[in-house]
Amino acid sequence: MSLNKKATIAVSAVLVSSALLSGCGLFGGEEKEKIDPPSEMSINNEDANVETEETTGEESGAADEAAETTTIPTELYLIDNNGYVVSQTLDLPSTNSVAKQALEYLVVDGKVTELLPNNFRAVLPADTKMTVDVKDKVAHVDFSKEFAEYNPEDEARVLQSVTWTLTQFDEIEQVKLSINGNAIKEMPVNGTPIGEEVSRSIGINYDNSVVTDITNTKPVTVYYMGGEEEEKYFVPVTKRVSNNVDNNVTAIIDELGDPSLGSKLSAVLPSEVALLGEPKVEEGTITLDFDESIFSSGEENVISENVLKVLALSLTEQADVESVAVTVNGEADLLDEDGEKLEPVSRPESVNTGSY
């Protein structure tokens, strides 16, 4: 299945060693051409249907019982111990109701309890029930009254988690919320406006720390590294960049090397790395030409696997980018960390898949 909409993209870029970070599988996948997505997969399992779904949190039946021996990798946007909303790919039981099931596994003290990675917590208040009905790429989610019992400081996290978890599926682009059958246009605790429906355009893990005039900015989402030394994972962050920046790709490259001062995150792309010339997009593939600062630890012609991963994750968040190709000083004769010629890299099918 492809939980991430762009995960099925055949990318023409540079990567790929299937090696994982020590002690933690940041990406899943068996093919060397795929680096390990959050944001964009589609389900190719005939038994995995996101249409018209209902749940009581205790749903059972012949179909689900028969599927207990198989699993579906599903991205759950959980909260880490620094308060970031982070995708964790977990193997959930095969079901006909993948979108509904994904929300069930966000409930505190619910099904996800025994699966939670270290230093992560669930998102939705305990005992929250829901129904999910998907029509015309809009997921209509009706929550029980317990939904309104989250802590006020978690309001943005709850909204982001629900939205990003559901929009990993190709069949869902927007989410419409209601409580006990009554549509809501603002979140129930702090009153955050949400309008008729929400999408990934709301961003995630907002960082407005260096913005003085938000009205003259636009959002871009980039990926940094979070977690402890032996438990690293990729974290999406939505930042604001000036409207005067014409090329979003250039803005993304600049932001990748610059997590905010005081952030608990670290940059993977060295801050001194420079683009040479304008990025070129052709038939969905973007070609980036860097200077030699992108080479790994001074190793000539070798580019870090994690650098390639954050490039793929960050740039394929852009609507017109389906793949990434890298050159250095105009040359494409580059090596991966195993000393092999770099092959195309695609947006990952699963983000942060390791056991901790």
DOTIDO-433685 format. One record per residue (C-alpha): residue in one letter; residue number from 1; x, y, z. Coordinates in Angstrom, 1 decimal. Example, Ala and Ser with C-alpha at 12.3 -4.5 7.8 and 13.67 -1.06 7.14 Angstrom:
<recs>
@rest:a&nr:1&east:12.3&north:-4.5&up:7.8
@rest:s&nr:2&east:13.7&north:-1.1&up:7.1
</recs>
This chain:
<recs>
@rest:m&nr:1&east:0.0&north:0.0&up:0.0
@rest:s&nr:2&east:1.1&north:3.5&up:-0.4
@rest:l&nr:3&east:0.2&north:5.5&up:2.6
@rest:n&nr:4&east:2.1&north:8.5&up:1.3
@rest:k&nr:5&east:0.8&north:10.1&up:-1.8
@rest:k&nr:6&east:4.1&north:10.7&up:-3.4
@rest:a&nr:7&east:5.6&north:7.5&up:-2.3
@rest:t&nr:8&east:4.7&north:5.7&up:-5.4
@rest:i&nr:9&east:6.7&north:8.3&up:-7.4
@rest:a&nr:10&east:9.5&north:6.9&up:-9.4
@rest:v&nr:11&east:12.2&north:9.4&up:-8.7
@rest:s&nr:12&east:15.0&north:10.3&up:-10.8
@rest:a&nr:13&east:17.6&north:11.5&up:-8.3
@rest:v&nr:14&east:20.5&north:10.4&up:-6.5
@rest:l&nr:15&east:20.6&north:7.9&up:-3.8
@rest:v&nr:16&east:20.7&north:5.1&up:-2.5
@rest:s&nr:17&east:22.1&north:2.9&up:-0.1
@rest:s&nr:18&east:19.6&north:0.8&up:1.8
@rest:a&nr:19&east:21.7&north:1.1&up:5.0
@rest:l&nr:20&east:19.8&north:2.4&up:8.0
@rest:l&nr:21&east:21.0&north:4.6&up:10.8
@rest:s&nr:22&east:22.6&north:2.8&up:13.7
@rest:g&nr:23&east:20.1&north:1.5&up:16.1
@rest:c&nr:24&east:17.1&north:3.0&up:14.3
@rest:g&nr:25&east:15.4&north:2.3&up:11.0
@rest:l&nr:26&east:14.4&north:5.7&up:9.7
@rest:f&nr:27&east:13.1&north:4.4&up:6.5
@rest:g&nr:28&east:11.6&north:1.1&up:5.4
@rest:g&nr:29&east:11.7&north:-0.4&up:2.0
@rest:e&nr:30&east:13.5&north:-3.3&up:0.4
@rest:e&nr:31&east:14.4&north:-1.7&up:-2.9
@rest:k&nr:32&east:17.6&north:0.2&up:-3.3
@rest:e&nr:33&east:16.0&north:2.8&up:-5.4
@rest:k&nr:34&east:13.7&north:3.9&up:-2.6
@rest:i&nr:35&east:15.0&north:5.6&up:0.4
@rest:d&nr:36&east:12.5&north:4.7&up:2.8
@rest:p&nr:37&east:6.8&north:9.0&up:3.4
@rest:p&nr:38&east:5.1&north:11.1&up:4.9
@rest:s&nr:39&east:3.7&north:12.5&up:3.1
@rest:e&nr:40&east:2.3&north:10.7&up:0.3
@rest:m&nr:41&east:1.4&north:7.1&up:-0.3
@rest:s&nr:42&east:-1.4&north:5.3&up:-2.0
@rest:i&nr:43&east:-2.8&north:1.9&up:-1.0
@rest:n&nr:44&east:-2.5&north:-0.8&up:-3.6
@rest:n&nr:45&east:-4.1&north:-3.5&up:-1.4
@rest:e&nr:46&east:-7.6&north:-4.5&up:-2.6
@rest:d&nr:47&east:-8.6&north:-5.1&up:1.0
@rest:a&nr:48&east:-7.5&north:-1.7&up:2.1
@rest:n&nr:49&east:-10.4&north:0.7&up:1.6
@rest:v&nr:50&east:-10.7&north:4.2&up:3.0
@rest:e&nr:51&east:-14.3&north:4.7&up:1.9
@rest:t&nr:52&east:-17.2&north:4.9&up:4.4
@rest:e&nr:53&east:-15.6&north:3.8&up:7.7
@rest:e&nr:54&east:-17.0&north:3.6&up:11.2
@rest:t&nr:55&east:-15.5&north:2.6&up:14.5
@rest:t&nr:56&east:-16.3&north:2.3&up:18.1
@rest:g&nr:57&east:-12.7&north:1.6&up:19.1
@rest:e&nr:58&east:-13.6&north:-2.1&up:19.7
@rest:e&nr:59&east:-14.6&north:-3.1&up:16.2
@rest:s&nr:60&east:-14.4&north:-6.8&up:15.4
@rest:g&nr:61&east:-15.7&north:-9.0&up:12.6
@rest:a&nr:62&east:-14.9&north:-11.8&up:10.3
@rest:a&nr:63&east:-13.0&north:-9.6&up:7.9
@rest:d&nr:64&east:-10.7&north:-8.2&up:10.5
@rest:e&nr:65&east:-10.2&north:-11.6&up:12.2
@rest:a&nr:66&east:-9.2&north:-13.1&up:8.9
@rest:a&nr:67&east:-6.7&north:-10.3&up:8.4
@rest:e&nr:68&east:-5.0&north:-10.7&up:11.8
@rest:t&nr:69&east:-2.1&north:-12.6&up:10.2
@rest:t&nr:70&east:-1.2&north:-9.7&up:7.8
@rest:t&nr:71&east:-0.3&north:-6.1&up:8.5
@rest:i&nr:72&east:-0.4&north:-2.7&up:6.7
@rest:p&nr:73&east:2.5&north:-0.2&up:7.3
@rest:t&nr:74&east:0.7&north:2.9&up:8.5
@rest:e&nr:75&east:2.0&north:6.3&up:9.3
@rest:l&nr:76&east:0.8&north:7.6&up:12.7
@rest:y&nr:77&east:1.6&north:11.2&up:13.6
@rest:l&nr:78&east:2.5&north:11.0&up:17.3
@rest:i&nr:79&east:4.0&north:13.5&up:19.7
@rest:d&nr:80&east:7.6&north:13.1&up:20.8
@rest:n&nr:81&east:9.0&north:14.2&up:24.2
@rest:n&nr:82&east:10.0&north:17.6&up:22.8
@rest:g&nr:83&east:6.4&north:18.3&up:21.6
@rest:y&nr:84&east:7.0&north:17.7&up:17.9
@rest:v&nr:85&east:4.4&north:15.9&up:15.8
@rest:v&nr:86&east:6.3&north:13.2&up:14.1
@rest:s&nr:87&east:5.4&north:10.4&up:11.7
@rest:q&nr:88&east:6.1&north:6.9&up:13.0
@rest:t&nr:89&east:5.4&north:4.0&up:10.6
@rest:l&nr:90&east:3.9&north:1.0&up:12.5
@rest:d&nr:91&east:2.6&north:-2.3&up:11.2
@rest:l&nr:92&east:-1.1&north:-2.3&up:11.9
@rest:p&nr:93&east:-3.6&north:-5.2&up:11.3
@rest:s&nr:94&east:-4.9&north:-5.5&up:7.8
@rest:t&nr:95&east:-8.3&north:-4.0&up:7.5
@rest:n&nr:96&east:-10.9&north:-2.7&up:5.1
@rest:s&nr:97&east:-10.9&north:0.6&up:7.0
@rest:v&nr:98&east:-7.4&north:1.9&up:7.0
@rest:a&nr:99&east:-8.2&north:5.6&up:7.6
@rest:k&nr:100&east:-10.5&north:4.8&up:10.5
@rest:q&nr:101&east:-8.0&north:2.4&up:12.0
@rest:a&nr:102&east:-5.2&north:5.0&up:11.7
@rest:l&nr:103&east:-7.3&north:7.4&up:13.9
@rest:e&nr:104&east:-8.0&north:4.6&up:16.4
@rest:y&nr:105&east:-4.3&north:4.2&up:16.9
@rest:l&nr:106&east:-3.9&north:7.8&up:17.8
@rest:v&nr:107&east:-6.1&north:7.4&up:21.0
@rest:v&nr:108&east:-4.5&north:7.6&up:24.4
@rest:d&nr:109&east:-4.6&north:4.3&up:26.3
@rest:g&nr:110&east:-6.0&north:2.7&up:23.2
@rest:k&nr:111&east:-4.7&north:0.2&up:20.6
@rest:v&nr:112&east:-1.4&north:2.0&up:20.1
@rest:t&nr:113&east:-0.3&north:1.7&up:23.7
@rest:e&nr:114&east:1.8&north:-1.4&up:23.3
@rest:l&nr:115&east:3.3&north:-0.2&up:20.0
@rest:l&nr:116&east:4.4&north:3.3&up:21.0
@rest:p&nr:117&east:8.1&north:4.0&up:20.3
@rest:n&nr:118&east:10.2&north:5.2&up:23.2
@rest:n&nr:119&east:9.6&north:8.9&up:24.1
@rest:f&nr:120&east:6.4&north:9.1&up:22.1
@rest:r&nr:121&east:2.8&north:9.6&up:23.2
@rest:a&nr:122&east:-0.6&north:9.2&up:21.6
@rest:v&nr:123&east:-2.6&north:12.3&up:20.6
@rest:l&nr:124&east:-6.4&north:11.9&up:20.9
@rest:p&nr:125&east:-8.0&north:11.9&up:24.4
@rest:a&nr:126&east:-8.7&north:8.5&up:26.0
@rest:d&nr:127&east:-12.0&north:6.9&up:25.0
@rest:t&nr:128&east:-12.4&north:9.0&up:21.9
@rest:k&nr:129&east:-14.6&north:7.3&up:19.3
@rest:m&nr:130&east:-15.1&north:8.3&up:15.7
@rest:t&nr:131&east:-16.7&north:7.5&up:12.4
@rest:v&nr:132&east:-15.0&north:8.3&up:9.0
@rest:d&nr:133&east:-16.7&north:8.7&up:5.7
@rest:v&nr:134&east:-14.6&north:9.5&up:2.6
@rest:k&nr:135&east:-16.2&north:11.2&up:-0.4
@rest:d&nr:136&east:-14.6&north:13.1&up:-3.2
@rest:k&nr:137&east:-11.2&north:13.0&up:-1.5
@rest:v&nr:138&east:-12.7&north:14.6&up:1.7
@rest:a&nr:139&east:-12.6&north:12.6&up:4.9
@rest:h&nr:140&east:-15.7&north:13.5&up:7.0
@rest:v&nr:141&east:-14.7&north:12.6&up:10.6
@rest:d&nr:142&east:-17.3&north:12.7&up:13.4
@rest:f&nr:143&east:-15.8&north:12.4&up:16.8
@rest:s&nr:144&east:-17.4&north:11.6&up:20.1
@rest:k&nr:145&east:-17.6&north:14.2&up:22.9
@rest:e&nr:146&east:-14.3&north:12.9&up:24.4
@rest:f&nr:147&east:-12.4&north:14.6&up:21.4
@rest:a&nr:148&east:-12.8&north:17.9&up:23.2
@rest:e&nr:149&east:-11.0&north:16.8&up:26.3
@rest:y&nr:150&east:-7.4&north:17.3&up:25.0
@rest:n&nr:151&east:-5.1&north:19.7&up:26.9
@rest:p&nr:152&east:-5.2&north:23.3&up:25.5
@rest:e&nr:153&east:-1.5&north:23.3&up:24.7
@rest:d&nr:154&east:-2.0&north:20.3&up:22.5
@rest:e&nr:155&east:-4.7&north:21.9&up:20.2
@rest:a&nr:156&east:-2.4&north:22.5&up:17.2
@rest:r&nr:157&east:-0.7&north:19.1&up:17.7
@rest:v&nr:158&east:-4.1&north:17.3&up:17.7
@rest:l&nr:159&east:-5.2&north:19.1&up:14.5
@rest:q&nr:160&east:-1.9&north:18.5&up:12.7
@rest:s&nr:161&east:-1.8&north:14.8&up:13.8
@rest:v&nr:162&east:-5.4&north:14.1&up:12.6
@rest:t&nr:163&east:-4.8&north:16.0&up:9.3
@rest:w&nr:164&east:-1.4&north:14.6&up:8.4
@rest:t&nr:165&east:-2.3&north:11.0&up:9.4
@rest:l&nr:166&east:-5.4&north:10.9&up:7.2
@rest:t&nr:167&east:-3.9&north:12.7&up:4.2
@rest:q&nr:168&east:-1.2&north:10.1&up:3.9
@rest:f&nr:169&east:-3.8&north:8.2&up:1.9
@rest:d&nr:170&east:-4.2&north:8.9&up:-1.8
@rest:e&nr:171&east:-8.0&north:9.0&up:-1.4
@rest:i&nr:172&east:-7.9&north:11.8&up:1.1
@rest:e&nr:173&east:-6.8&north:15.4&up:0.4
@rest:q&nr:174&east:-8.9&north:17.3&up:2.9
@rest:v&nr:175&east:-10.5&north:16.6&up:6.3
@rest:k&nr:176&east:-13.8&north:17.9&up:7.6
@rest:l&nr:177&east:-14.4&north:17.6&up:11.4
@rest:s&nr:178&east:-17.6&north:17.3&up:13.5
@rest:i&nr:179&east:-18.4&north:16.3&up:17.1
@rest:n&nr:180&east:-21.5&north:14.2&up:17.7
@rest:g&nr:181&east:-22.8&north:15.0&up:14.2
@rest:n&nr:182&east:-22.3&north:18.8&up:14.5
@rest:a&nr:183&east:-19.8&north:20.3&up:12.1
@rest:i&nr:184&east:-17.1&north:22.5&up:13.7
@rest:k&nr:185&east:-15.3&north:25.4&up:12.1
@rest:e&nr:186&east:-13.0&north:25.9&up:15.0
@rest:m&nr:187&east:-11.2&north:23.6&up:17.4
@rest:p&nr:188&east:-13.2&north:22.9&up:20.6
@rest:v&nr:189&east:-10.8&north:24.0&up:23.3
@rest:n&nr:190&east:-8.8&north:27.1&up:22.2
@rest:g&nr:191&east:-11.0&north:28.0&up:19.3
@rest:t&nr:192&east:-8.4&north:27.7&up:16.6
@rest:p&nr:193&east:-10.2&north:28.5&up:13.3
@rest:i&nr:194&east:-10.3&north:25.5&up:10.8
@rest:g&nr:195&east:-13.0&north:26.6&up:8.3
@rest:e&nr:196&east:-15.0&north:24.1&up:6.4
@rest:e&nr:197&east:-12.1&north:21.6&up:6.1
@rest:v&nr:198&east:-8.4&north:21.4&up:6.5
@rest:s&nr:199&east:-5.5&north:20.0&up:4.5
@rest:r&nr:200&east:-1.7&north:19.7&up:4.8
@rest:s&nr:201&east:-1.5&north:23.4&up:3.9
@rest:i&nr:202&east:-2.1&north:24.1&up:7.7
@rest:g&nr:203&east:1.6&north:23.0&up:8.1
@rest:i&nr:204&east:3.1&north:21.1&up:11.0
@rest:n&nr:205&east:5.4&north:21.9&up:13.9
@rest:y&nr:206&east:5.2&north:25.6&up:13.0
@rest:d&nr:207&east:8.4&north:27.7&up:13.4
@rest:n&nr:208&east:7.7&north:31.4&up:13.2
@rest:s&nr:209&east:10.6&north:32.3&up:15.4
@rest:v&nr:210&east:12.4&north:34.6&up:13.0
@rest:v&nr:211&east:9.3&north:36.1&up:11.3
@rest:t&nr:212&east:8.5&north:39.7&up:12.0
@rest:d&nr:213&east:5.8&north:40.2&up:9.4
@rest:i&nr:214&east:3.9&north:37.0&up:8.8
@rest:t&nr:215&east:1.6&north:38.6&up:6.2
@rest:n&nr:216&east:4.5&north:39.0&up:3.8
@rest:t&nr:217&east:5.6&north:35.3&up:4.0
@rest:k&nr:218&east:4.6&north:31.9&up:2.7
@rest:p&nr:219&east:5.0&north:28.4&up:4.2
@rest:v&nr:220&east:7.5&north:25.7&up:3.3
@rest:t&nr:221&east:7.9&north:22.4&up:5.0
@rest:v&nr:222&east:11.4&north:21.0&up:5.6
@rest:y&nr:223&east:12.8&north:18.0&up:7.5
@rest:y&nr:224&east:15.4&north:18.0&up:10.3
@rest:m&nr:225&east:16.7&north:15.3&up:12.5
@rest:g&nr:226&east:15.3&north:14.7&up:16.0
@rest:g&nr:227&east:15.6&north:12.2&up:18.8
@rest:e&nr:228&east:18.4&north:10.9&up:20.9
@rest:e&nr:229&east:21.8&north:9.7&up:19.6
@rest:e&nr:230&east:20.7&north:6.1&up:19.2
@rest:e&nr:231&east:17.1&north:6.9&up:18.4
@rest:k&nr:232&east:17.1&north:9.4&up:15.5
@rest:y&nr:233&east:14.1&north:10.2&up:13.3
@rest:f&nr:234&east:13.1&north:12.8&up:10.7
@rest:v&nr:235&east:10.9&north:15.7&up:11.9
@rest:p&nr:236&east:8.9&north:17.9&up:9.5
@rest:v&nr:237&east:8.8&north:21.6&up:10.3
@rest:t&nr:238&east:6.8&north:24.3&up:8.5
@rest:k&nr:239&east:8.7&north:27.6&up:8.3
@rest:r&nr:240&east:7.8&north:31.0&up:6.9
@rest:v&nr:241&east:9.9&north:32.5&up:4.1
@rest:s&nr:242&east:9.6&north:35.8&up:2.4
@rest:n&nr:243&east:7.1&north:36.2&up:-0.4
@rest:n&nr:244&east:10.0&north:38.0&up:-2.2
@rest:v&nr:245&east:11.6&north:34.6&up:-2.7
@rest:d&nr:246&east:10.4&north:33.5&up:-6.1
@rest:n&nr:247&east:11.8&north:29.9&up:-6.0
@rest:n&nr:248&east:10.5&north:27.8&up:-3.2
@rest:v&nr:249&east:13.2&north:25.2&up:-3.8
@rest:t&nr:250&east:16.0&north:27.7&up:-3.1
@rest:a&nr:251&east:14.2&north:28.7&up:0.1
@rest:i&nr:252&east:13.9&north:25.1&up:1.2
@rest:i&nr:253&east:17.6&north:24.5&up:0.6
@rest:d&nr:254&east:18.5&north:27.5&up:2.6
@rest:e&nr:255&east:16.2&north:26.4&up:5.5
@rest:l&nr:256&east:17.5&north:22.9&up:5.5
@rest:g&nr:257&east:20.8&north:24.0&up:6.9
@rest:d&nr:258&east:19.3&north:26.3&up:9.5
@rest:p&nr:259&east:17.1&north:24.9&up:12.3
@rest:s&nr:260&east:16.0&north:27.8&up:14.6
@rest:l&nr:261&east:18.2&north:28.8&up:17.5
@rest:g&nr:262&east:17.2&north:26.9&up:20.6
@rest:s&nr:263&east:15.5&north:24.1&up:18.5
@rest:k&nr:264&east:15.8&north:20.5&up:19.7
@rest:l&nr:265&east:16.4&north:19.5&up:16.1
@rest:s&nr:266&east:19.6&north:19.3&up:14.1
@rest:a&nr:267&east:20.3&north:20.0&up:10.4
@rest:v&nr:268&east:21.4&north:17.2&up:8.1
@rest:l&nr:269&east:22.4&north:19.4&up:5.2
@rest:p&nr:270&east:25.5&north:21.4&up:6.1
@rest:s&nr:271&east:24.8&north:25.1&up:6.4
@rest:e&nr:272&east:27.7&north:26.0&up:4.1
@rest:v&nr:273&east:26.3&north:24.0&up:1.1
@rest:a&nr:274&east:25.5&north:26.3&up:-1.8
@rest:l&nr:275&east:23.4&north:25.8&up:-4.9
@rest:l&nr:276&east:25.1&north:26.6&up:-8.2
@rest:g&nr:277&east:22.5&north:28.1&up:-10.6
@rest:e&nr:278&east:18.7&north:27.8&up:-10.6
@rest:p&nr:279&east:17.2&north:24.4&up:-9.9
@rest:k&nr:280&east:15.6&north:22.9&up:-13.0
@rest:v&nr:281&east:12.3&north:21.0&up:-13.0
@rest:e&nr:282&east:11.6&north:18.8&up:-16.0
@rest:e&nr:283&east:8.7&north:16.3&up:-16.1
@rest:g&nr:284&east:8.5&north:16.3&up:-12.3
@rest:t&nr:285&east:12.2&north:15.7&up:-11.7
@rest:i&nr:286&east:14.2&north:18.5&up:-10.2
@rest:t&nr:287&east:18.0&north:18.7&up:-10.7
@rest:l&nr:288&east:20.1&north:20.4&up:-8.1
@rest:d&nr:289&east:23.7&north:21.4&up:-8.7
@rest:f&nr:290&east:25.7&north:21.9&up:-5.5
@rest:d&nr:291&east:29.2&north:23.0&up:-4.7
@rest:e&nr:292&east:31.7&north:20.5&up:-3.1
@rest:s&nr:293&east:30.5&north:21.4&up:0.4
@rest:i&nr:294&east:27.8&north:18.7&up:0.0
@rest:f&nr:295&east:30.4&north:15.9&up:0.0
@rest:s&nr:296&east:30.4&north:13.8&up:3.2
@rest:s&nr:297&east:33.2&north:14.6&up:5.7
@rest:g&nr:298&east:35.6&north:15.6&up:3.0
@rest:e&nr:299&east:35.2&north:12.4&up:1.0
@rest:e&nr:300&east:35.5&north:13.3&up:-2.6
@rest:n&nr:301&east:32.4&north:12.5&up:-4.7
@rest:v&nr:302&east:30.6&north:10.9&up:-1.8
@rest:i&nr:303&east:27.2&north:12.3&up:-0.6
@rest:s&nr:304&east:25.7&north:11.3&up:2.7
@rest:e&nr:305&east:22.6&north:9.1&up:2.5
@rest:n&nr:306&east:20.8&north:11.2&up:5.1
@rest:v&nr:307&east:21.4&north:14.4&up:3.1
@rest:l&nr:308&east:19.7&north:12.7&up:0.2
@rest:k&nr:309&east:16.9&north:11.6&up:2.4
@rest:v&nr:310&east:16.1&north:15.1&up:3.7
@rest:l&nr:311&east:16.3&north:16.5&up:0.2
@rest:a&nr:312&east:13.8&north:13.9&up:-1.1
@rest:l&nr:313&east:11.5&north:14.4&up:1.9
@rest:s&nr:314&east:11.5&north:18.2&up:1.8
@rest:l&nr:315&east:11.4&north:18.8&up:-1.9
@rest:t&nr:316&east:8.7&north:16.3&up:-2.8
@rest:e&nr:317&east:6.4&north:18.3&up:-0.4
@rest:q&nr:318&east:6.3&north:20.7&up:-3.4
@rest:a&nr:319&east:3.3&north:20.0&up:-5.7
@rest:d&nr:320&east:5.4&north:20.0&up:-8.9
@rest:v&nr:321&east:8.3&north:17.9&up:-7.6
@rest:e&nr:322&east:8.1&north:14.2&up:-8.0
@rest:s&nr:323&east:11.8&north:13.3&up:-7.9
@rest:v&nr:324&east:15.2&north:14.8&up:-7.2
@rest:a&nr:325&east:18.5&north:14.5&up:-9.1
@rest:v&nr:326&east:21.8&north:15.8&up:-7.7
@rest:t&nr:327&east:25.0&north:17.0&up:-9.4
@rest:v&nr:328&east:28.1&north:18.6&up:-8.1
@rest:n&nr:329&east:29.8&north:21.3&up:-10.2
@rest:g&nr:330&east:27.7&north:20.0&up:-13.0
@rest:e&nr:331&east:29.0&north:16.5&up:-12.7
@rest:a&nr:332&east:26.7&north:13.5&up:-12.0
@rest:d&nr:333&east:29.5&north:10.9&up:-11.5
@rest:l&nr:334&east:28.9&north:10.6&up:-7.7
@rest:l&nr:335&east:29.1&north:7.9&up:-5.1
@rest:d&nr:336&east:26.9&north:6.8&up:-2.3
@rest:e&nr:337&east:28.2&north:5.8&up:1.2
@rest:d&nr:338&east:28.9&north:2.2&up:0.0
@rest:g&nr:339&east:31.1&north:3.5&up:-2.8
@rest:e&nr:340&east:28.6&north:2.7&up:-5.5
@rest:k&nr:341&east:27.4&north:5.0&up:-8.2
@rest:l&nr:342&east:24.4&north:7.0&up:-7.0
@rest:e&nr:343&east:21.1&north:5.8&up:-8.3
@rest:p&nr:344&east:17.7&north:7.5&up:-8.4
@rest:v&nr:345&east:16.2&north:8.3&up:-5.1
@rest:s&nr:346&east:12.4&north:8.5&up:-4.5
@rest:r&nr:347&east:10.2&north:9.9&up:-1.7
@rest:p&nr:348&east:10.2&north:7.2&up:1.0
@rest:e&nr:349&east:7.3&north:4.8&up:1.2
@rest:s&nr:350&east:7.5&north:4.8&up:5.0
@rest:v&nr:351&east:9.2&north:7.3&up:7.3
@rest:n&nr:352&east:10.7&north:6.5&up:10.7
@rest:t&nr:353&east:10.2&north:2.7&up:10.7
@rest:g&nr:354&east:12.7&north:1.5&up:13.2
@rest:s&nr:355&east:12.2&north:-0.3&up:16.5
@rest:y&nr:356&east:13.5&north:1.5&up:19.5
</recs>
